[in-house]
């Protein structure tokens, strides 16, 4: 049962709204609980080439964005959602297809992930979990500074060569990292006598940013390579760098691996999270879904969700790489 007080209504005046609310209550599907961890399976840009709908998360619930309108989606099952009080139903297929009925019209849309598993020097586009992923390289001349505008994104900086002073508080050298949440100030200055180079990773998920979560995570994380605790393994070395939340990302995990000659990171495997591997030194062959792609120092390897992969060091020397995974 449900009761409601209709303010300012008399016995007869309440009929119209009372009947409407009663019908909405009667025909509302039974409540269905969907774990928040499952929401990332639905988010993304869905399109048929003409019409498109953004599915994002807001306040730990799914939301359909059409133009400037944000419509909360309510789960009727693990694959079916509806608009409360409106004519709108959304059915998510497991292959990324979305079937909608909205105001009498029907659409069949496909989730658009612009980035595929690849190796290269730059990444830009959207993925299953990220509305924006932009990775590129920058250089600063002696004494030159850069504000490295975040554009409202979570930003990760990795020093390629030289030394960078971060926010005039700490200087980090090659292999040093700095993680900023959306809204954090970012100021980088070349503190070396020669040119300094760095990578800038911009992240923006399909979920809404959570500034409270970012504030609880604390100030930007800034670490020099010499501060990273090294653990010797049977294949080389491992360095856990951080595992923490940011504004757009519920969790971002980063570590560095050193592989000895002839070693393989692990047998080809898959996982739900997307992943980026950034080569720091040496050469490898990356197994990606049945084929091998060569990668050298400075190359960026992007792995989509569920893609079989492994890193193989087939050279005569050691190789080093960073590995990042995230959750929206």
Buried (B, 14 or more C-beta within 10 A) or exposed (E): EEEEEEEEEEEEEBEEEEEEBEEEEEEBBEEEEBEEEEBBBBBBBBBEEEEBBBBBBEEEBBBBBEEEEEBEBBBBEBBBBBBEEEEBBBBBEEEBEBBBBBEEEEBEBBBBBEBEBBBEEEBEBBBBBBBBBBBEBBBBEEEEEBEBEBEBBBBBBBBBBBBBBBBEEBBBBBBBBBBBBBBBEBBBBBBBEEEBBBBBBBBBBBBBBBEEBBEEBEEBBBBBBEEBEEEEEEBBBBBEBBEBBBBBBBBBBBBBBBBBEEBBBEEBEEEEBBBBBBBBBBBBBBBBBEEEBEBEBBBBBBBBBEBBBBBBBBBEEBBBBBBBBBBB
